[in-house]
Amino acid sequence: MHRVGADDVGRAVSASAVEPRVRAARALSAPSATDRPTVSFELFPPRNPDAAPRLWATIKELESVHPDFVSVTYGASGKTRVTTRALVRRLLQETSLNPIAHLTCVGTSREEITTIVGEFLDEGLRSFLALRGDPPTDQSGWSAHPEGLQTAGELVALLREIEAQRCADSPSQAVRARVRPLSIAVAAFPRGNHATGGTRAQDVASLLAKQEAGADFAITQVFFDADDYLGIVAEAREAGVTIPIIPGIIPTTDPARLLRVQELTGVPVPRDLIDLLGSADDELERHRRGIRASVDLVNGVLDGGAPGVHLYTFNQHHAALDLLEGAHLDGGARTAPDLASRPQDTAPARTPRD
């Protein structure tokens, strides 16, 4: 069974060990629009109306590099249901972007989920990221709704059922579904799911179940070592998982944010990375060091066979676009970044919804 990257570069490829000639080759031969690695971003709905203009300025900047898709988060217990739907609707109507709406099982019955999915589909959305979801902040642990779903795999299966029923009820919907098939993404956890106490082996088994339920591809939780990503891909392939697994990466420019992500996800940030950023003489140098570290990580996973990268933006575009430019993944859409003019990220730290 195929093991991604195993035959060519070995399972233990690390970001720091990527050969300079490989990076040079990538720089000299920029991938075409048809064969470049996929590029995608995560966004979240603005928390208040005042933040909306800044978010849309960010969206326009991100749109300039022609990402393959953008995912839009969905808060615990559906607390951002209205704003998520509004953001997705506007992305569909006013941009060239392909949005993927996060969807969770938390605090919602099967009937309610069916209604929510129908609303999204009626808006023209054709892609979902199916997640079990995090418990609300006022709950100590996760528990299913009495009439709800237990796992992301069950949510994937429900999405397939809803689509099949809509196509059976309407020949027009059936035609549209063949032109624009429903796409379902799921989460993967390179170091195991901290929220459930699961190991990587358990997550691989869960990923296989999601695939069997109808998932099309996976996006990983954040990680900071290419070996973590390459390891879960190798184990997943051995277990029979064949769907693409896209690495989810945070641009490592803000040590305070990284430590907050560590607290929320349980994924440890390397001490030497924190020290590297913390010892910078000024904000500009810290940004440069963080981008270089992130570029090394991106190169490590791409050279190991990753199909692309999914960047957690925190609704900020500067670091994400600088990272893509440094890794030659921006398609030449940008001039050399003017780092000295970069405003500082002020968005609060948050964790991707896995």
RODRENFI-436696 format. One line per field, with one value per residue (C-alpha): residue number from 1; x, y, z. Coordinates in nm, 3 decimals, always signed. Layout:
num: (NUM|...)
c1: (X|...)
c2: (Y|...)
c3: (Z|...)
//
This chain:
num: (1|2|3|4|5|6|7|8|9|10|11|12|13|14|15|16|17|18|19|20|21|22|23|24|25|26|27|28|29|30|31|32|33|34|35|36|37|38|39|40|41|42|43|44|45|46|47|48|49|50|51|52|53|54|55|56|57|58|59|60|61|62|63|64|65|66|67|68|69|70|71|72|73|74|75|76|77|78|79|80|81|82|83|84|85|86|87|88|89|90|91|92|93|94|95|96|97|98|99|100|101|102|103|104|105|106|107|108|109|110|111|112|113|114|115|116|117|118|119|120|121|122|123|124|125|126|127|128|129|130|131|132|133|134|135|136|137|138|139|140|141|142|143|144|145|146|147|148|149|150|151|152|153|154|155|156|157|158|159|160|161|162|163|164|165|166|167|168|169|170|171|172|173|174|175|176|177|178|179|180|181|182|183|184|185|186|187|188|189|190|191|192|193|194|195|196|197|198|199|200|201|202|203|204|205|206|207|208|209|210|211|212|213|214|215|216|217|218|219|220|221|222|223|224|225|226|227|228|229|230|231|232|233|234|235|236|237|238|239|240|241|242|243|244|245|246|247|248|249|250|251|252|253|254|255|256|257|258|259|260|261|262|263|264|265|266|267|268|269|270|271|272|273|274|275|276|277|278|279|280|281|282|283|284|285|286|287|288|289|290|291|292|293|294|295|296|297|298|299|300|301|302|303|304|305|306|307|308|309|310|311|312|313|314|315|316|317|318|319|320|321|322|323|324|325|326|327|328|329|330|331|332|333|334|335|336|337|338|339|340|341|342|343|344|345|346|347|348|349|350|351|352|353|354)
c1: (+0.000|+0.132|+0.311|+0.325|+0.687|+0.822|+0.989|+1.143|+1.251|+1.184|+0.936|+1.159|+1.189|+1.204|+1.167|+1.524|+1.666|+1.522|+1.808|+1.883|+1.892|+1.529|+1.421|+1.628|+1.465|+1.122|+1.218|+1.348|+1.052|+0.739|+0.442|+0.178|-0.182|-0.272|-0.005|+0.091|+0.020|-0.322|-0.342|-0.627|-0.708|-0.924|-1.138|-1.385|-1.692|-1.629|-1.712|-1.863|-1.968|-1.662|-1.435|-1.614|-1.429|-1.091|-1.198|-1.309|-0.984|-0.808|-1.036|-0.954|-0.583|-0.614|-0.823|-0.531|-0.335|-0.630|-0.664|-0.835|-1.078|-1.133|-1.292|-1.527|-1.550|-1.866|-1.866|-1.947|-2.321|-2.367|-2.319|-2.197|-2.456|-2.607|-2.279|-2.115|-2.401|-2.387|-2.013|-2.045|-2.329|-2.125|-1.820|-2.034|-2.196|-1.913|-1.587|-1.430|-1.352|-1.480|-1.599|-1.616|-1.848|-1.750|-2.030|-2.035|-2.244|-2.236|-2.566|-2.770|-3.024|-3.015|-3.324|-3.164|-2.846|-3.057|-3.222|-2.888|-2.739|-3.044|-3.000|-2.638|-2.718|-3.000|-2.745|-2.535|-2.272|-2.130|-1.858|-1.854|-1.592|-1.761|-1.640|-1.751|-1.681|-1.561|-1.791|-1.924|-1.695|-1.936|-1.919|-1.634|-1.674|-1.829|-2.167|-2.396|-2.738|-3.005|-3.130|-2.799|-2.484|-2.187|-1.905|-1.782|-1.821|-2.193|-2.210|-2.041|-2.295|-2.583|-2.453|-2.447|-2.802|-2.930|-2.774|-2.908|-3.260|-3.249|-3.142|-3.415|-3.677|-3.573|-3.435|-3.300|-3.105|-2.977|-2.838|-2.680|-2.524|-2.356|-2.221|-2.108|-2.073|-2.100|-1.753|-1.695|-1.374|-1.286|-1.019|-0.704|-0.480|-0.107|-0.041|-0.376|-0.691|-0.612|-0.981|-1.076|-0.752|-0.705|-0.378|-0.261|-0.346|-0.701|-0.728|-0.613|-0.893|-1.137|-1.008|-1.069|-1.426|-1.482|-1.353|-1.588|-1.877|-1.806|-1.535|-1.340|-1.028|-0.886|-0.723|-0.492|-0.485|-0.187|+0.159|+0.514|+0.729|+0.703|+0.761|+0.424|+0.243|+0.447|+0.397|+0.018|+0.003|+0.222|+0.016|-0.309|-0.196|-0.096|-0.445|-0.621|-0.690|-0.661|-0.817|-0.581|-0.458|-0.378|-0.144|-0.290|-0.023|-0.012|+0.237|+0.475|+0.530|+0.361|+0.495|+0.203|-0.045|+0.151|+0.146|-0.227|-0.280|-0.069|-0.294|-0.612|-0.503|-0.250|-0.001|+0.337|+0.525|+0.900|+1.091|+1.362|+1.101|+0.969|+1.326|+1.407|+1.113|+1.157|+1.522|+1.454|+1.563|+1.239|+0.901|+1.034|+1.308|+1.064|+0.833|+1.118|+1.235|+0.883|+0.828|+1.157|+1.060|+0.717|+0.867|+1.094|+0.791|+0.595|+0.894|+0.929|+0.571|+0.561|+0.885|+0.737|+0.440|+0.175|-0.085|-0.087|-0.115|-0.407|-0.316|-0.486|-0.494|-0.664|-0.832|-0.494|-0.336|+0.017|+0.189|-0.006|+0.084|+0.446|+0.467|+0.325|+0.562|+0.859|+0.756|+0.687|+0.320|+0.165|+0.175|+0.375|+0.069|+0.263|+0.569|+0.838|+0.674|+0.743|+0.792|+0.884|+0.532|+0.355|+0.100|+0.112|-0.142|-0.393|-0.654|-0.690|-0.542|-0.785|-0.767|-0.881|-1.210|-1.114)
c2: (+0.000|+0.343|+0.528|+0.901|+1.014|+0.687|+0.555|+0.884|+1.078|+0.845|+0.864|+1.071|+1.383|+1.691|+2.055|+2.132|+1.854|+1.962|+1.981|+2.330|+2.202|+2.087|+2.433|+2.590|+2.365|+2.469|+2.836|+2.800|+2.598|+2.753|+2.515|+2.594|+2.665|+2.305|+2.119|+2.349|+2.227|+2.330|+2.644|+2.715|+2.929|+2.918|+3.218|+3.277|+3.504|+3.849|+3.863|+4.210|+4.439|+4.662|+4.373|+4.307|+4.569|+4.435|+4.080|+4.175|+4.359|+4.035|+3.828|+4.048|+4.007|+3.630|+3.612|+3.761|+3.433|+3.230|+2.975|+2.646|+2.702|+2.883|+2.720|+2.911|+2.806|+2.726|+2.786|+2.535|+2.461|+2.648|+2.981|+3.140|+2.970|+3.296|+3.478|+3.172|+3.142|+3.515|+3.503|+3.196|+3.360|+3.673|+3.472|+3.289|+3.606|+3.861|+3.669|+3.403|+3.195|+2.843|+2.835|+2.524|+2.558|+2.392|+2.184|+2.020|+1.771|+1.964|+2.052|+1.989|+1.722|+1.526|+1.715|+2.053|+1.954|+1.852|+2.194|+2.375|+2.173|+2.245|+2.618|+2.605|+2.398|+2.636|+2.919|+2.734|+2.589|+2.255|+2.186|+2.107|+2.029|+1.770|+1.782|+1.633|+1.974|+2.112|+2.134|+2.477|+2.673|+2.627|+2.246|+2.037|+1.753|+1.656|+1.485|+1.415|+1.572|+1.317|+1.315|+1.402|+1.244|+1.094|+1.124|+1.314|+0.992|+0.992|+1.354|+1.263|+0.984|+1.224|+1.475|+1.202|+1.099|+1.457|+1.503|+1.171|+1.258|+1.602|+1.442|+1.177|+1.445|+1.671|+1.580|+1.935|+1.888|+1.557|+1.727|+2.005|+1.748|+1.583|+1.914|+2.025|+1.718|+1.760|+1.768|+1.666|+1.725|+1.592|+1.652|+1.450|+1.475|+1.413|+1.381|+1.230|+1.414|+1.590|+1.677|+1.309|+1.178|+0.971|+0.846|+0.883|+0.518|+0.583|+0.887|+0.680|+0.433|+0.725|+0.868|+0.533|+0.531|+0.885|+0.776|+0.479|+0.713|+0.924|+1.179|+1.316|+1.456|+1.551|+1.860|+1.816|+1.994|+2.221|+2.066|+2.206|+1.918|+1.773|+1.426|+1.447|+1.499|+1.243|+0.991|+1.006|+0.993|+0.682|+0.510|+0.610|+0.466|+0.140|+0.125|+0.171|+0.545|+0.669|+1.018|+1.317|+1.453|+1.826|+1.963|+2.246|+2.502|+2.818|+3.086|+3.091|+3.464|+3.531|+3.340|+3.443|+3.307|+2.985|+2.927|+2.994|+2.740|+2.494|+2.547|+2.494|+2.203|+2.022|+2.034|+2.139|+2.425|+2.349|+2.537|+2.635|+2.801|+3.010|+3.104|+3.193|+3.430|+3.569|+3.659|+3.875|+4.236|+4.381|+4.293|+4.295|+4.045|+3.827|+3.822|+3.728|+3.447|+3.314|+3.316|+3.135|+2.866|+2.831|+2.806|+2.526|+2.340|+2.386|+2.268|+1.966|+1.845|+1.923|+1.741|+1.450|+1.430|+1.663|+1.767|+2.127|+2.343|+2.481|+2.796|+2.903|+3.280|+3.413|+3.652|+3.811|+3.802|+3.938|+3.634|+3.388|+3.562|+3.616|+3.243|+3.154|+3.397|+3.249|+2.896|+3.001|+2.908|+3.244|+3.194|+3.512|+3.717|+3.939|+4.154|+4.106|+4.167|+4.498|+4.353|+4.686|+4.816|+4.514|+4.609|+4.386|+4.108|+4.214|+3.943|+3.733|+3.386|+3.107|+2.744|+2.581|+2.398|+2.033)
c3: (+0.000|-0.090|+0.190|+0.122|+0.100|+0.239|-0.075|-0.182|+0.124|+0.412|+0.691|+0.916|+0.702|+0.923|+0.834|+0.938|+0.722|+0.387|+0.139|+0.004|-0.354|-0.320|-0.214|-0.492|-0.748|-0.627|-0.646|-1.003|-1.122|-0.976|-1.004|-1.262|-1.168|-1.250|-1.057|-0.770|-0.416|-0.293|-0.082|+0.156|+0.459|+0.770|+0.862|+1.142|+1.151|+1.300|+1.669|+1.638|+1.350|+1.400|+1.298|+0.969|+0.757|+0.870|+0.792|+0.443|+0.379|+0.477|+0.252|-0.048|+0.017|+0.053|-0.264|-0.459|-0.439|-0.573|-0.291|-0.364|-0.077|+0.251|+0.554|+0.784|+1.149|+1.341|+1.716|+1.989|+2.012|+1.685|+1.860|+1.536|+1.316|+1.192|+1.138|+0.979|+0.733|+0.657|+0.593|+0.371|+0.176|+0.114|+0.010|-0.244|-0.376|-0.372|-0.419|-0.637|-0.328|-0.264|+0.099|+0.316|+0.617|+0.944|+1.095|+1.438|+1.635|+1.962|+2.127|+1.813|+1.726|+1.405|+1.287|+1.361|+1.176|+0.878|+0.878|+0.905|+0.621|+0.407|+0.469|+0.357|+0.050|-0.045|-0.036|-0.293|-0.060|-0.176|+0.080|+0.453|+0.716|+0.941|+1.301|+1.627|+1.778|+2.108|+2.411|+2.509|+2.740|+3.033|+3.009|+3.148|+2.899|+2.570|+2.555|+2.262|+2.225|+2.330|+1.971|+1.812|+1.675|+1.857|+1.606|+1.302|+1.106|+1.183|+1.069|+0.739|+0.687|+0.762|+0.508|+0.244|+0.339|+0.314|-0.028|-0.153|-0.037|-0.199|-0.527|-0.502|-0.438|-0.727|-1.070|-1.093|-0.770|-0.903|-1.213|-1.010|-0.778|-1.073|-1.196|-0.849|-0.625|-0.250|-0.090|+0.273|+0.465|+0.811|+1.074|+1.145|+1.452|+1.397|+1.771|+1.868|+1.967|+2.295|+2.345|+2.362|+2.511|+2.197|+2.056|+1.699|+1.635|+1.756|+1.532|+1.234|+1.309|+1.334|+1.007|+0.837|+0.971|+0.838|+0.498|+0.496|+0.586|+0.278|+0.362|+0.064|+0.233|+0.571|+0.721|+1.017|+1.346|+1.400|+1.446|+1.456|+1.332|+0.981|+1.127|+1.305|+0.977|+0.783|+1.061|+1.067|+0.686|+0.681|+0.951|+0.781|+0.448|+0.619|+0.774|+0.441|+0.442|+0.086|+0.100|+0.077|+0.411|+0.405|+0.673|+0.882|+0.970|+1.181|+1.071|+1.367|+1.414|+1.750|+2.054|+2.276|+2.024|+1.986|+2.361|+2.370|+2.091|+2.290|+2.591|+2.392|+2.172|+2.387|+2.098|+2.245|+2.083|+2.056|+2.322|+2.077|+1.854|+2.142|+2.236|+1.876|+1.852|+2.202|+2.148|+1.842|+1.876|+1.744|+1.593|+1.238|+1.317|+1.511|+1.212|+0.979|+1.206|+1.238|+0.864|+0.803|+1.055|+0.895|+0.546|+0.669|+0.804|+0.480|+0.274|+0.500|+0.452|+0.079|+0.015|+0.210|-0.026|+0.122|-0.139|-0.018|+0.294|+0.493|+0.687|+1.009|+0.954|+1.270|+1.025|+0.948|+0.604|+0.647|+0.796|+0.582|+0.258|+0.360|+0.434|+0.092|-0.077|+0.106|+0.010|-0.354|-0.323|-0.399|-0.775|-0.821|-0.727|-0.486|-0.498|-0.236|+0.104|+0.272|+0.618|+0.770|+0.703|+0.849|+1.120|+1.421|+1.458|+1.719|+1.684|+2.000|+1.997|+1.921|+1.831|+1.509|+1.555|+1.523)
//
